[in-house]
Amino acid sequence: MMINRCWAMPNHKTFEIKPIKDLLNRFVKNRSVWIDPFANNSSIAKITNDINPKCKTKYHLDAYEFSKTIKGMFEGVLFDPPYSVHQTNQMYEGYGLRKQASIIMDEIAKKIKKGGYAISFGWNSNGFGKKRGFMIIEILLVAHGGSHNDTIIIVEKKVSTASPITSATPTLAEPKEFNMGDKVTPSASPKDASHPSHHPNIKLNSQVLLQARQ
Ligand SMILES: C[S@@+](CC[C@H](N)C(=O)[O-])C[C@H]1O[C@@H](n2cnc3c(N)ncnc32)[C@H](O)[C@@H]1O
């Protein structure tokens, strides 16, 4: 995995920041098979959406609706939602996320071809992640000086077409912490049919939890 850091002036039009533009030029080859659910006025991808009707995009849907209704399999996605409520109000006329980014990612992940890309922008390095079939291949940190947060760009390749485990799937409770003197009641045995390990979804998630902890 390649990690680079550089400095550039901040810009609410993310894709006009020079090192970001350069990175996009390396990955986005055939624009007509790339989607951009939060495009603003960018035309780097051809299939563009923005909830703000003033933006020059093909669609003006909430990103979740867009991700559910868009038909086809795509080469890549540019995932650049507003990073904070402050940014939403200051830069994007009050238009912000209406649903969790994770459920939008769940939908989009299913529509990216194996070997395709997800390029995510924000203040964290989570990206689409292993559970949706992606592997990080490149990270770019763009520092902006002063008290600005860096823009973190995560480039991921789709390596597996396994159907993603949706965010709505039940997960195992976090292990409890015990202190000296606490009364401990034994939990159900794995041999017991009601034990969580017998539930198919939970089994799947415990594997994911194990993977995540490795
Ligand atoms: C960070 S900007 C994208 C900037 C763009 N990548 C560029 O380089 O110019 C985020 C965009 O998401 C749009 N947006 C906010 N909430 C949205 C939503 N729920 N669905 C779709 N678009 C939304 C905003 O209107 C804004 O234009």
The ligand as a MOL file (V3000), in Angstrom:
LIG
                    3D

  0  0  0     0  0            999 V3000
M  V30 BEGIN CTAB
M  V30 COUNTS 27 29 0 0 0
M  V30 BEGIN ATOM
M  V30 1 C -17.7830 17.7200 -0.3970 0
M  V30 2 S -19.0020 18.2440 -1.5500 0 CHG=1
M  V30 3 C -18.5230 17.4590 -3.0440 0
M  V30 4 C -17.4900 18.2730 -3.7550 0
M  V30 5 C -17.1110 17.6830 -5.0990 0
M  V30 6 N -16.5060 16.3890 -4.9550 0
M  V30 7 C -16.1430 18.6310 -5.8030 0
M  V30 8 O -14.9760 18.2690 -5.9550 0
M  V30 9 O -16.5380 19.7300 -6.1440 0 CHG=-1
M  V30 10 C -20.4120 17.3720 -1.0110 0
M  V30 11 C -21.6630 17.5570 -1.8620 0
M  V30 12 O -22.6530 16.6590 -1.3600 0
M  V30 13 C -23.9260 17.2400 -1.5650 0
M  V30 14 N -24.8420 16.5490 -0.6520 0
M  V30 15 C -25.0130 16.7680 0.6560 0
M  V30 16 N -25.9160 15.9140 1.1650 0
M  V30 17 C -26.3100 15.1260 0.1490 0
M  V30 18 C -27.2170 14.0450 0.0690 0
M  V30 19 N -27.8830 13.6060 1.1410 0
M  V30 20 N -27.3730 13.4430 -1.1060 0
M  V30 21 C -26.7030 13.8660 -2.2050 0
M  V30 22 N -25.8480 14.9090 -2.1970 0
M  V30 23 C -25.6420 15.5350 -1.0160 0
M  V30 24 C -23.7260 18.7160 -1.2650 0
M  V30 25 O -24.7260 19.4750 -1.9070 0
M  V30 26 C -22.3170 18.9540 -1.8290 0
M  V30 27 O -22.3810 19.4750 -3.1200 0
M  V30 END ATOM
M  V30 BEGIN BOND
M  V30 1 1 1 2
M  V30 2 1 2 3
M  V30 3 1 2 10
M  V30 4 1 3 4
M  V30 5 1 4 5
M  V30 6 1 5 6
M  V30 7 1 5 7
M  V30 8 2 7 8
M  V30 9 1 7 9
M  V30 10 1 10 11
M  V30 11 1 11 12
M  V30 12 1 11 26
M  V30 13 1 12 13
M  V30 14 1 13 14
M  V30 15 1 13 24
M  V30 16 1 14 15
M  V30 17 1 14 23
M  V30 18 2 15 16
M  V30 19 1 16 17
M  V30 20 1 17 18
M  V30 21 2 17 23
M  V30 22 1 18 19
M  V30 23 2 18 20
M  V30 24 1 20 21
M  V30 25 2 21 22
M  V30 26 1 22 23
M  V30 27 1 24 25
M  V30 28 1 24 26
M  V30 29 1 26 27
M  V30 END BOND
M  V30 END CTAB
M  END
